[in-house]
Amino acid sequence: MTYRVYAIFDRVAAECTGPQVIFSAKNDGIAQRIFRNGLKGVRHDEFQMFLVGTFDDEKVRLDGLAKPELVPVPPEVAADA
């Protein structure tokens, strides 16, 4: 299966930094959930998520994009909304 690879950019530090800077997910929706859950208690507007490539776990192949793509992360919606 091919997974999408993402990087978290810290806008205040102006670099990709932190415990889970690079991660993979099946699609953008799952990546957005991982991003929101990983930044609980932190200001989300200080961070951005970028798609940086793909990883094929069967071929053990990592391919980077020529230019990272910003993935917008919508705010969490309340369960009763």
Biotite code that builds the C-alpha atoms (Angstrom):
import biotite.structure as struc

atoms = struc.array([
    struc.Atom([0.000, 0.000, 0.000], chain_id="A", res_id=1, res_name="MET", atom_name="CA", element="C"),
    struc.Atom([1.159, 3.528, -0.698], chain_id="A", res_id=2, res_name="THR", atom_name="CA", element="C"),
    struc.Atom([0.924, 6.006, 2.146], chain_id="A", res_id=3, res_name="TYR", atom_name="CA", element="C"),
    struc.Atom([1.185, 9.773, 1.999], chain_id="A", res_id=4, res_name="ARG", atom_name="CA", element="C"),
    struc.Atom([4.042, 11.296, 4.017], chain_id="A", res_id=5, res_name="VAL", atom_name="CA", element="C"),
    struc.Atom([3.526, 14.556, 5.912], chain_id="A", res_id=6, res_name="TYR", atom_name="CA", element="C"),
    struc.Atom([5.718, 17.032, 7.789], chain_id="A", res_id=7, res_name="ALA", atom_name="CA", element="C"),
    struc.Atom([4.686, 19.435, 10.546], chain_id="A", res_id=8, res_name="ILE", atom_name="CA", element="C"),
    struc.Atom([6.144, 22.936, 10.225], chain_id="A", res_id=9, res_name="PHE", atom_name="CA", element="C"),
    struc.Atom([6.444, 25.110, 13.351], chain_id="A", res_id=10, res_name="ASP", atom_name="CA", element="C"),
    struc.Atom([5.777, 28.670, 12.172], chain_id="A", res_id=11, res_name="ARG", atom_name="CA", element="C"),
    struc.Atom([7.258, 30.235, 15.330], chain_id="A", res_id=12, res_name="VAL", atom_name="CA", element="C"),
    struc.Atom([10.511, 28.254, 15.149], chain_id="A", res_id=13, res_name="ALA", atom_name="CA", element="C"),
    struc.Atom([10.496, 28.531, 11.328], chain_id="A", res_id=14, res_name="ALA", atom_name="CA", element="C"),
    struc.Atom([11.441, 24.864, 10.971], chain_id="A", res_id=15, res_name="GLU", atom_name="CA", element="C"),
    struc.Atom([10.094, 21.341, 11.110], chain_id="A", res_id=16, res_name="CYS", atom_name="CA", element="C"),
    struc.Atom([10.698, 20.423, 14.730], chain_id="A", res_id=17, res_name="THR", atom_name="CA", element="C"),
    struc.Atom([9.116, 18.363, 17.484], chain_id="A", res_id=18, res_name="GLY", atom_name="CA", element="C"),
    struc.Atom([8.573, 14.764, 18.520], chain_id="A", res_id=19, res_name="PRO", atom_name="CA", element="C"),
    struc.Atom([6.421, 13.748, 15.543], chain_id="A", res_id=20, res_name="GLN", atom_name="CA", element="C"),
    struc.Atom([7.616, 15.933, 12.694], chain_id="A", res_id=21, res_name="VAL", atom_name="CA", element="C"),
    struc.Atom([7.275, 13.328, 9.930], chain_id="A", res_id=22, res_name="ILE", atom_name="CA", element="C"),
    struc.Atom([4.410, 10.839, 9.776], chain_id="A", res_id=23, res_name="PHE", atom_name="CA", element="C"),
    struc.Atom([2.440, 8.840, 7.229], chain_id="A", res_id=24, res_name="SER", atom_name="CA", element="C"),
    struc.Atom([-1.274, 8.383, 6.677], chain_id="A", res_id=25, res_name="ALA", atom_name="CA", element="C"),
    struc.Atom([-3.549, 6.739, 4.134], chain_id="A", res_id=26, res_name="LYS", atom_name="CA", element="C"),
    struc.Atom([-5.111, 10.076, 3.097], chain_id="A", res_id=27, res_name="ASN", atom_name="CA", element="C"),
    struc.Atom([-5.382, 13.775, 3.981], chain_id="A", res_id=28, res_name="ASP", atom_name="CA", element="C"),
    struc.Atom([-8.430, 13.245, 6.228], chain_id="A", res_id=29, res_name="GLY", atom_name="CA", element="C"),
    struc.Atom([-6.578, 10.827, 8.489], chain_id="A", res_id=30, res_name="ILE", atom_name="CA", element="C"),
    struc.Atom([-3.508, 13.099, 8.447], chain_id="A", res_id=31, res_name="ALA", atom_name="CA", element="C"),
    struc.Atom([-5.675, 16.044, 9.517], chain_id="A", res_id=32, res_name="GLN", atom_name="CA", element="C"),
    struc.Atom([-6.993, 13.991, 12.444], chain_id="A", res_id=33, res_name="ARG", atom_name="CA", element="C"),
    struc.Atom([-3.448, 13.002, 13.468], chain_id="A", res_id=34, res_name="ILE", atom_name="CA", element="C"),
    struc.Atom([-2.391, 16.653, 13.237], chain_id="A", res_id=35, res_name="PHE", atom_name="CA", element="C"),
    struc.Atom([-5.289, 17.883, 15.422], chain_id="A", res_id=36, res_name="ARG", atom_name="CA", element="C"),
    struc.Atom([-4.856, 15.092, 18.002], chain_id="A", res_id=37, res_name="ASN", atom_name="CA", element="C"),
    struc.Atom([-1.097, 15.574, 18.155], chain_id="A", res_id=38, res_name="GLY", atom_name="CA", element="C"),
    struc.Atom([-1.418, 19.285, 18.876], chain_id="A", res_id=39, res_name="LEU", atom_name="CA", element="C"),
    struc.Atom([-3.962, 19.165, 21.700], chain_id="A", res_id=40, res_name="LYS", atom_name="CA", element="C"),
    struc.Atom([-3.337, 22.034, 24.081], chain_id="A", res_id=41, res_name="GLY", atom_name="CA", element="C"),
    struc.Atom([-1.164, 23.856, 21.522], chain_id="A", res_id=42, res_name="VAL", atom_name="CA", element="C"),
    struc.Atom([-2.127, 26.745, 19.268], chain_id="A", res_id=43, res_name="ARG", atom_name="CA", element="C"),
    struc.Atom([-2.830, 25.167, 15.882], chain_id="A", res_id=44, res_name="HIS", atom_name="CA", element="C"),
    struc.Atom([-2.268, 28.466, 14.072], chain_id="A", res_id=45, res_name="ASP", atom_name="CA", element="C"),
    struc.Atom([1.430, 28.203, 14.971], chain_id="A", res_id=46, res_name="GLU", atom_name="CA", element="C"),
    struc.Atom([1.807, 25.014, 12.903], chain_id="A", res_id=47, res_name="PHE", atom_name="CA", element="C"),
    struc.Atom([1.236, 23.913, 9.313], chain_id="A", res_id=48, res_name="GLN", atom_name="CA", element="C"),
    struc.Atom([1.040, 20.468, 7.739], chain_id="A", res_id=49, res_name="MET", atom_name="CA", element="C"),
    struc.Atom([2.703, 19.708, 4.413], chain_id="A", res_id=50, res_name="PHE", atom_name="CA", element="C"),
    struc.Atom([2.474, 16.695, 2.128], chain_id="A", res_id=51, res_name="LEU", atom_name="CA", element="C"),
    struc.Atom([6.119, 15.881, 1.359], chain_id="A", res_id=52, res_name="VAL", atom_name="CA", element="C"),
    struc.Atom([5.946, 12.553, -0.477], chain_id="A", res_id=53, res_name="GLY", atom_name="CA", element="C"),
    struc.Atom([4.765, 8.955, -0.533], chain_id="A", res_id=54, res_name="THR", atom_name="CA", element="C"),
    struc.Atom([5.916, 5.686, 0.979], chain_id="A", res_id=55, res_name="PHE", atom_name="CA", element="C"),
    struc.Atom([5.188, 2.270, -0.558], chain_id="A", res_id=56, res_name="ASP", atom_name="CA", element="C"),
    struc.Atom([5.371, -0.291, 2.260], chain_id="A", res_id=57, res_name="ASP", atom_name="CA", element="C"),
    struc.Atom([5.453, -3.264, -0.138], chain_id="A", res_id=58, res_name="GLU", atom_name="CA", element="C"),
    struc.Atom([8.345, -1.983, -2.262], chain_id="A", res_id=59, res_name="LYS", atom_name="CA", element="C"),
    struc.Atom([9.967, -0.214, 0.709], chain_id="A", res_id=60, res_name="VAL", atom_name="CA", element="C"),
    struc.Atom([10.214, 2.919, -1.407], chain_id="A", res_id=61, res_name="ARG", atom_name="CA", element="C"),
    struc.Atom([10.082, 6.544, -0.264], chain_id="A", res_id=62, res_name="LEU", atom_name="CA", element="C"),
    struc.Atom([9.506, 9.225, -2.911], chain_id="A", res_id=63, res_name="ASP", atom_name="CA", element="C"),
    struc.Atom([9.633, 12.937, -2.126], chain_id="A", res_id=64, res_name="GLY", atom_name="CA", element="C"),
    struc.Atom([7.697, 15.644, -3.914], chain_id="A", res_id=65, res_name="LEU", atom_name="CA", element="C"),
    struc.Atom([9.643, 18.276, -5.834], chain_id="A", res_id=66, res_name="ALA", atom_name="CA", element="C"),
    struc.Atom([7.775, 20.928, -3.818], chain_id="A", res_id=67, res_name="LYS", atom_name="CA", element="C"),
    struc.Atom([5.911, 20.286, -0.530], chain_id="A", res_id=68, res_name="PRO", atom_name="CA", element="C"),
    struc.Atom([2.146, 20.896, -0.686], chain_id="A", res_id=69, res_name="GLU", atom_name="CA", element="C"),
    struc.Atom([0.371, 22.739, 2.134], chain_id="A", res_id=70, res_name="LEU", atom_name="CA", element="C"),
    struc.Atom([-2.522, 20.641, 3.475], chain_id="A", res_id=71, res_name="VAL", atom_name="CA", element="C"),
    struc.Atom([-5.156, 22.845, 5.126], chain_id="A", res_id=72, res_name="PRO", atom_name="CA", element="C"),
    struc.Atom([-6.425, 21.549, 8.470], chain_id="A", res_id=73, res_name="VAL", atom_name="CA", element="C"),
    struc.Atom([-10.005, 22.608, 9.170], chain_id="A", res_id=74, res_name="PRO", atom_name="CA", element="C"),
    struc.Atom([-10.919, 23.331, 12.786], chain_id="A", res_id=75, res_name="PRO", atom_name="CA", element="C"),
    struc.Atom([-12.429, 20.523, 14.814], chain_id="A", res_id=76, res_name="GLU", atom_name="CA", element="C"),
    struc.Atom([-16.206, 20.390, 14.698], chain_id="A", res_id=77, res_name="VAL", atom_name="CA", element="C"),
    struc.Atom([-18.117, 19.662, 17.889], chain_id="A", res_id=78, res_name="ALA", atom_name="CA", element="C"),
    struc.Atom([-19.752, 16.217, 17.941], chain_id="A", res_id=79, res_name="ALA", atom_name="CA", element="C"),
    struc.Atom([-23.209, 17.671, 18.609], chain_id="A", res_id=80, res_name="ASP", atom_name="CA", element="C"),
    struc.Atom([-22.998, 20.323, 15.866], chain_id="A", res_id=81, res_name="ALA", atom_name="CA", element="C"),
])
